[in-house]
Amino acid sequence: MTWISKLATAVGLVLLAHSCYSAQEFSSFQVLRASATSQPTLSTLPVDITIETIAALLITTLGLVLGTQQLKPIQWRVWAGKVEREGRDGPQSSSDEPGNNFIGNPFRFLESRPGFVDIRRQRKNFGDWARVGGESK
């Protein structure tokens, strides 16, 4: 989390705690007033406490959202392409740690199987064949 997100989360939590305390104090004051006058009072929470609570929740949510990590790709081909571009060394930043069993290219096992068709090599061979005019060797 960056310092901005930590600050926003802290400020939001302090505001939320204050609004909860204010609501509790207002509630206890209403009970005290009802017992003194022996008339039931049905009053709603003041608008300033309600606004403070909503603002505190929004600020806290903003701080938490700003502090989250970057989302990982959902599609396998996007993730595999990213991993393949990064090579055996893996991601360079510490936030993208893949774990202990990181092997680099996720398709390496499939490409090393005996009898597996190497599409890239076939595409290169076809490109070479098409450049020379499509003549058989």
Contacts in CASP RR format, 6 or more apart in sequence:
PFRMAT RR
TARGET T0000
AUTHOR 0000-0000-0000
METHOD contacts of the structure
MODEL  1
MTWISKLATAVGLVLLAHSCYSAQEFSSFQVLRASATSQPTLSTLPVDIT
IETIAALLITTLGLVLGTQQLKPIQWRVWAGKVEREGRDGPQSSSDEPGN
NFIGNPFRFLESRPGFVDIRRQRKNFGDWARVGGESK
1 9 0 8 1.000
1 66 0 8 1.000
1 67 0 8 1.000
2 66 0 8 1.000
2 67 0 8 1.000
4 63 0 8 1.000
4 66 0 8 1.000
5 63 0 8 1.000
5 64 0 8 1.000
5 65 0 8 1.000
5 66 0 8 1.000
5 67 0 8 1.000
6 63 0 8 1.000
6 67 0 8 1.000
8 59 0 8 1.000
8 60 0 8 1.000
8 62 0 8 1.000
8 63 0 8 1.000
8 66 0 8 1.000
9 60 0 8 1.000
9 63 0 8 1.000
9 64 0 8 1.000
11 59 0 8 1.000
12 56 0 8 1.000
12 57 0 8 1.000
12 59 0 8 1.000
12 60 0 8 1.000
12 63 0 8 1.000
13 56 0 8 1.000
13 60 0 8 1.000
15 52 0 8 1.000
15 55 0 8 1.000
15 56 0 8 1.000
15 59 0 8 1.000
15 60 0 8 1.000
16 53 0 8 1.000
16 56 0 8 1.000
16 57 0 8 1.000
16 60 0 8 1.000
18 52 0 8 1.000
18 56 0 8 1.000
19 49 0 8 1.000
19 52 0 8 1.000
19 53 0 8 1.000
19 56 0 8 1.000
20 53 0 8 1.000
22 49 0 8 1.000
22 52 0 8 1.000
23 45 0 8 1.000
23 49 0 8 1.000
23 53 0 8 1.000
26 45 0 8 1.000
26 46 0 8 1.000
26 49 0 8 1.000
30 41 0 8 1.000
30 43 0 8 1.000
33 41 0 8 1.000
34 40 0 8 1.000
34 41 0 8 1.000
69 95 0 8 1.000
70 95 0 8 1.000
72 79 0 8 1.000
73 79 0 8 1.000
73 82 0 8 1.000
79 106 0 8 1.000
80 105 0 8 1.000
80 106 0 8 1.000
80 107 0 8 1.000
83 90 0 8 1.000
83 98 0 8 1.000
83 104 0 8 1.000
83 105 0 8 1.000
83 106 0 8 1.000
84 104 0 8 1.000
84 105 0 8 1.000
84 106 0 8 1.000
84 107 0 8 1.000
86 92 0 8 1.000
86 104 0 8 1.000
87 104 0 8 1.000
87 105 0 8 1.000
88 104 0 8 1.000
88 105 0 8 1.000
90 98 0 8 1.000
90 102 0 8 1.000
90 104 0 8 1.000
91 97 0 8 1.000
91 98 0 8 1.000
103 109 0 8 1.000
105 111 0 8 1.000
110 116 0 8 1.000
111 118 0 8 1.000
END
